[in-house]
Amino acid sequence: MKIKHQLSIFNALTRLLVILILWLMLPVLIEKVVYKHINKSLLEKKEKFICNLDKQEINDFIIRNDATETYSSFSTLHSEFLQLTRLPKKALIHETIFITEPRIIEEERNDYMILQYDFIYEKKAYRLEIGNSLSEIKELTFTIRFFILIVLFIILAVTFLMDTFYIEYLLKPFNKIIDTKIRRVNEPDTFDHTPINSHSTDFQELDAVLNQMMDRISELFNKERQFIANVSHELLTPIALLKNKFENLLQNNSLDDNAIDKIASSLKTLDMLKKVINNLLLISRIENNQYEANETIDLKELLNNLHEDLKDRMDEKGLTISINLQHNFPFIGNKTLIHILLYNLMVNAVKYNRKNGNITVSDRFLKEKYYLSISDTGIGMNESQASQIFNRFTRINSDQEGQGLGLAIVNSIAHFHHIDIEVTSVPNEGTTFTLLLSNSRKLN
């Protein structure tokens, strides 16, 4: 996941947490403020009622002489009520308290904030209760919660978009560094040392460090290339001289058969040494990107040519080859190297196959990838052997000729062309090498 997406998600989660906290806490705070306001209002009403209370009102209460000994007054919508009750003689006097409880007023049940005030008037105890309905507060709290939720989610969406664009702007120099100075660089010589424009000193420092690092790598690459050139000259030249001298000795008629056999064996050893050196140099040049990849590769044409080149070797073992390519997949690469890759795979299919066996070359498309498979009916390998075959100087069967560099070369060429290789093998049944090329590499 890209860092800008991680930052955006982190900021979004932080805001969401803040929204949840506000959504939970703000209505509670509002309730406290509203309750405080109601209490203050109830106290004011109590003071007003007590100030206006006179003997006539108490007398009206007494004259009424109803069973409840209660005087009540209600608002039209039952949002408020006032109730005066005579207390028993031995009742406990509390003065002023606030309670919240449900009351049934005219057969309608509601929750009320109630002020209870106990007082004595002309040596008689009374309780004054003034209530204010809480139903409107609950509705108001729900509305506030809903409104806050909508507003905060709108803020979340807007700030998320702002964050995305802002982070994109902040990370633009970083993305440019990745794109131009790392991802597209195949070798140090193509590295772009142009400074990246950035207002961040961190990215400027990163750019400078990358430039310095690539300068050092470029220097090491050049030294390695020079070393390869020196090895080519220092090793191959003496081998050529020795081979020439041995060949001249073979022209001497005074040599007996034993001497001729020894010289021929020495020539064979020199040829093998020369081949090993050339293969190692080939791998080194490939890994150092010393080859151009600007040619159009036609796999069907290369495989048909290889079929002709290897026909004699296949006929010797009675092998049957089937090339079934259903798709045309031209791509850009190095034609010589791809030829070597296919040649080594085909030679392996011949070398490790049984007599009168089969070689099958097929292709297919799967999940936007082109698959080219080369299968044989040979000796096969176990999992341990299959995991080692691309290592240098690894040989599965010591009875076969070779130096164990063929598949190492295949692996280097495949890596150079960004081709993945899959190997499936069953002992005594055969082996399949599959080349996976991304559809994006196809030449339109």
Disulfide bonds with the S-S distance in Angstrom:
none
